[in-house]
């Protein structure tokens, strides 16, 4: 595997961990604390992370794995 492919996989992994953190803790904690701005920000960030994870996935050439 070349460095570029490795970097894309590593980025996907790290972004997925942040996305999971938002799903598991961030959204719930923002709602419990009644921080509507934070809740909206986390929802937007979650959406953006999903988009970027998909873009990285599409950019990976399966032959390079």
C-alpha positions as MATLAB code, in Angstrom:
seq = 'XXXXXXXXXXXXXXXXXXXXXXXXXXXXXXXXXXXXXXXXXXXXXXXXXXXXXXXXXXXXXXXXX';
ca = [
       0.000    0.000    0.000;
       1.365    3.419   -0.907;
       1.548    6.359    1.518;
      -1.302    8.265   -0.122;
      -3.710    5.333    0.235;
      -2.569    4.772    3.821;
      -3.172    8.453    4.618;
      -6.710    8.316    3.222;
      -7.486    5.204    5.256;
      -6.042    6.752    8.402;
      -8.048    9.949    7.872;
     -11.217    7.900    7.338;
     -10.544    6.052   10.574;
      -9.898    9.209   12.616;
     -12.881   11.081   11.162;
     -15.095    8.060   11.831;
     -14.004    8.062   15.474;
     -14.965   11.744   15.826;
     -18.279   11.073   14.092;
     -18.975    8.184   16.494;
     -18.108   10.358   19.480;
     -20.625   12.961   18.315;
     -23.281   10.244   17.881;
     -22.624    8.573   21.235;
     -21.962   11.544   23.506;
     -21.959   14.965   21.870;
     -25.557   15.226   20.708;
     -27.002   13.738   23.891;
     -24.869   15.919   26.166;
     -25.785   19.064   24.238;
     -29.491   18.255   24.571;
     -29.209   17.462   28.284;
     -27.366   20.762   28.837;
     -29.967   22.525   26.638;
     -27.216   24.021   24.469;
     -29.148   24.447   21.230;
     -26.266   26.161   19.434;
     -23.965   23.284   20.329;
     -26.582   20.750   19.248;
     -26.931   22.458   15.859;
     -23.164   22.738   15.466;
     -22.664   19.045   16.247;
     -25.411   18.049   13.803;
     -23.755   20.108   11.083;
     -20.308   18.724   11.922;
     -21.685   15.169   11.867;
     -23.158   15.782    8.411;
     -19.892   17.284    7.126;
     -17.825   14.419    8.527;
     -20.094   11.910    6.785;
     -19.613   13.738    3.501;
     -15.829   13.836    3.841;
     -15.615   10.184    4.896;
     -17.577    9.207    1.768;
     -15.284   11.354   -0.397;
     -12.182    9.688    1.052;
     -13.739    6.264    0.532;
     -14.436    7.037   -3.127;
     -10.878    8.324   -3.589;
      -9.315    5.023   -2.498;
      -8.250    2.805   -5.360;
      -9.014   -0.809   -4.360;
      -6.042   -2.008   -6.393;
      -3.724   -0.042   -4.095;
      -4.842   -1.918   -0.962;
];
